[in-house]
Amino acid sequence: MLWMIIVLLFLILIDVVRLHKKIDKLTNQLDPVVPPTEKEIEEMLDSETTSFEK
């Protein structure tokens, strides 16, 4: 009886992981992440160096 519960829990876990992957794919398709431009990267690096100096 205990092994049946363990198997069912394992199958539920697999199903949840698959569903999570599908949701991630859908989210990426609906709202794609745009990579930062070179100017934005330079600004981020500059802000990091000033925060380290403080």
RALINDA-V433776 format. One record per backbone hydrogen bond with DSSP energy under -1.0 kcal/mol. NH is the residue of the N-H (numbers start at 1). CO is the residue of the C=O. Records with the same first field share a line. If there is no record, write none. Layout:
# RALINDA-V433776
NH: CO / CO
This chain:
# RALINDA-V433776
5: 1
6: 2
7: 3
8: 4
9: 5
10: 6
11: 7
12: 8
13: 9
14: 10
15: 11
16: 12
17: 13
18: 14
19: 15
20: 16
21: 17
22: 18
23: 19
24: 20
25: 21
26: 22
27: 23
28: 24
29: 25
30: 26
31: 27
41: 37
42: 38
43: 39
44: 40
45: 41
46: 42
47: 43
48: 44
49: 45
50: 46
51: 47
52: 48
53: 49
54: 50
